[in-house]
Amino acid sequence: MKVNMEEWIIEADIASMQAAMEAGWLSSEELVKVYLGRIKRHDGVLRSILEVNPDAIEIARDLDQERVERGSRGNLHGIPIILKDNIDTHDNMHTSAGSVALANSYAAADSFVASQLRAAGAVFLGKANMTEWANFMSGSMWAGYSSRGGLVLNPYGPGELFIGGSSSGSGAAAAANLAAAAIGTETSGSIISPASQTNLVGIKPTIGLVSRTGIIPITSSQDTAGPMARTVTDAAIVLGALTGADELDEVTVAGAKHAYKDYTPFLNTDYLKQARIGIPRFYYKDLDEARLAVIEEAIGVLKQAGATIIDPVELPCEKVEWDWHVLRYEFEKYINDYLGKLDESVPVHSLQELIAYNAEHADIALKYGQDTLISAEETSGTLTEQEYVDSLIRNRELAGKGGIDHALEEHQLDALLFLGNDDGDDLAARAGYPVITVPGGFAETGIIAEGGYTTKGPQGISFIGTAFSEPTLIKLAYGFEQATKHRFPPTDFS
């Protein structure tokens, strides 16, 4: 069967790739080579990839042979995936969180996430650029910038449209069809924001569903990895490969009873007919006209599909002024734990040494300064400060039980509806609750926002639920996706 792979690969989904490999007219090796070719041609503009895996072709070739001899491992067998550069992989790729200080750091072992993906048969195509230290370095740093890789650009309008952070490279790469899917990480909006801005599906899982072992941290209270893909189906497939109990991350042991290895049975378009969705109008008040129109259209689509819309719903935490003490205090402890285990060849082994290294190499390391790192280093690193304890309790109580859960229970809701890259991301992050964003349309106009970028461009629609409600959120997102089909590839990277 003769196929023009350069054309076929654009927007190809995982199921199509698997069907083609099972039929024998496509191999994982060919897939990897096509994606590597696209990266070489297109990523000079986007700067989404920090490095490609020098072993990717060989790994794909071995998986092709395994398919012939023993059969497929499942949905991800031979599928090329991009990983964010804060996810440890024990191979010939570095893990640096975008920092020149860790540019030559090799992980001693796979992260739990990487080991799960390898076991599922995924091919690691490369490491994605990201906002340095997951945007916990400087209050003035642009989303998508790292000292190691430069600034990631949005494929829908390079240099004009906001890219979102900190999983910026993961979003740009998946959106521009430089990989089948990507893995991002989130502390507060870092999966949902770039997925929304690049016309992707992104899932930020419940804390406890996906292990954080071997991922360069900000906080244990909010950090998680999750999938970024072009369809809800592909995101659901990847999510199933990521879950699992990890004894080194105790919250996943407790969360294992809520986990699924396959989320595809929840791809149900009929569920919207019985769904109850809340509209938290307070969080729409600052949207410009174009973005408000996107979410109003989404509400109309959900109504037409049969969903019951409760509009408005109020959250008791709406007017709370949030602080960032949890992140500031937890960062020093957990980054010291990570850096302290790195090989002796790496120049930094603590937050204090990192700050000193950056100061000594300011010409390349400190384009935006490091005030956030310095502020975190001023804490004790013991997590004993009362300010920290109070903030942690406040986040969980007000955002969770007193916020999201209150609204869901009061109105018997399945989920709350937000515009992607908005306040809902942070609310769910503080509670440790899941979010899924799905392409919601394109805003043709916008206002000037962060870094001089305009808010116009792709807009995600996000569904937020209570802890471990991923199955329900996938049903809602899939129904909305199938009713709208808003996803389209960036025209300049076809």
NORDABEL-V569829 format. One record per run of one state. SS is the DSSP state (A for helix, B for strand, O for the rest). FROM is the first residue (numbers start at 1). TO is the last residue. If there is no record, write none. Layout:
ss=SS from=FROM to=TO
ss=SS from=FROM to=TO
This chain:
ss=O from=1 to=4
ss=A from=5 to=8
ss=O from=9 to=13
ss=A from=14 to=23
ss=O from=24 to=27
ss=A from=28 to=46
ss=O from=47 to=48
ss=B from=49 to=52
ss=O from=53 to=55
ss=A from=56 to=70
ss=O from=71 to=79
ss=B from=80 to=84
ss=O from=85 to=86
ss=B from=87 to=87
ss=O from=88 to=99
ss=A from=100 to=102
ss=O from=103 to=111
ss=A from=112 to=120
ss=O from=121 to=122
ss=B from=123 to=128
ss=O from=129 to=131
ss=A from=132 to=135
ss=O from=136 to=144
ss=B from=145 to=146
ss=O from=147 to=149
ss=B from=150 to=151
ss=O from=152 to=160
ss=B from=161 to=161
ss=O from=162 to=167
ss=A from=168 to=175
ss=O from=176 to=180
ss=B from=181 to=186
ss=O from=187 to=191
ss=A from=192 to=197
ss=O from=198 to=200
ss=B from=201 to=204
ss=O from=205 to=209
ss=B from=210 to=210
ss=O from=211 to=214
ss=B from=215 to=215
ss=O from=216 to=223
ss=B from=224 to=229
ss=O from=230 to=231
ss=A from=232 to=242
ss=B from=243 to=243
ss=O from=244 to=245
ss=B from=246 to=246
ss=O from=247 to=248
ss=B from=249 to=249
ss=A from=250 to=258
ss=O from=259 to=263
ss=A from=264 to=266
ss=O from=267 to=268
ss=A from=269 to=274
ss=O from=275 to=275
ss=B from=276 to=279
ss=O from=280 to=280
ss=A from=281 to=284
ss=O from=285 to=288
ss=A from=289 to=304
ss=O from=305 to=307
ss=B from=308 to=311
ss=O from=312 to=324
ss=A from=325 to=339
ss=O from=340 to=350
ss=A from=351 to=360
ss=O from=361 to=361
ss=A from=362 to=365
ss=O from=366 to=370
ss=A from=371 to=377
ss=O from=378 to=385
ss=A from=386 to=411
ss=O from=412 to=414
ss=B from=415 to=419
ss=O from=420 to=422
ss=A from=423 to=431
ss=O from=432 to=434
ss=B from=435 to=443
ss=O from=444 to=447
ss=B from=448 to=448
ss=O from=449 to=449
ss=A from=450 to=452
ss=O from=453 to=453
ss=B from=454 to=454
ss=O from=455 to=456
ss=B from=457 to=464
ss=O from=465 to=469
ss=A from=470 to=484
ss=O from=485 to=490
ss=A from=491 to=493
ss=O from=494 to=494
